[in-house]
Amino acid sequence: MGVFMGMMDYFMVGLVLRMGTLFSVFGLLFSVGVTGIAVYGINQGAGWLHRKD
């Protein structure tokens, strides 16, 4: 029974770590995407302002 509980603990820890890694990867991709969109938007806005002159 103790071995079974140990296995369950190991599995849960692995699951939590895997989920944490997944979330951190998604968070990284999300922040990179948001930054990219913001930079793109600023570039487009600057280009539009420049063309308008």
NORDAKA-V652822 format. One record per residue. N is the residue number from 1. RES is the residue in three letters. SS is DSSP state (hx for helix, st for strand, lp for the rest). NEAR is the number of other C-alpha atoms within 8 Angstrom. D_LAST is the distance of its C-alpha to the last C-alpha in whole Angstrom. Layout:
N_RES_SS_NEAR_D_LAST + N_RES_SS_NEAR_D_LAST
This chain:
1_MET_lp_4_77 + 2_GLY_hx_5_76 + 3_VAL_hx_6_75 + 4_PHE_hx_7_73 + 5_MET_hx_8_71 + 6_GLY_hx_8_70 + 7_MET_hx_8_69 + 8_MET_hx_8_67 + 9_ASP_hx_8_65 + 10_TYR_hx_8_64 + 11_PHE_hx_8_63 + 12_MET_hx_8_61 + 13_VAL_hx_8_60 + 14_GLY_hx_8_58 + 15_LEU_hx_8_57 + 16_VAL_hx_8_55 + 17_LEU_hx_8_54 + 18_ARG_hx_8_53 + 19_MET_hx_8_51 + 20_GLY_hx_8_49 + 21_THR_hx_8_48 + 22_LEU_hx_8_47 + 23_PHE_hx_8_45 + 24_SER_hx_8_43 + 25_VAL_hx_8_42 + 26_PHE_hx_8_41 + 27_GLY_hx_8_39 + 28_LEU_hx_8_38 + 29_LEU_hx_8_36 + 30_PHE_hx_8_35 + 31_SER_hx_8_33 + 32_VAL_hx_8_32 + 33_GLY_hx_8_30 + 34_VAL_hx_8_29 + 35_THR_hx_8_27 + 36_GLY_hx_8_26 + 37_ILE_hx_8_25 + 38_ALA_hx_8_23 + 39_VAL_hx_8_21 + 40_TYR_hx_8_20 + 41_GLY_hx_8_19 + 42_ILE_hx_8_17 + 43_ASN_hx_8_16 + 44_GLN_hx_8_15 + 45_GLY_hx_8_13 + 46_ALA_hx_8_11 + 47_GLY_hx_8_10 + 48_TRP_hx_8_9 + 49_LEU_hx_8_7 + 50_HIS_hx_7_6 + 51_ARG_hx_6_6 + 52_LYS_hx_5_4 + 53_ASP_lp_4_0
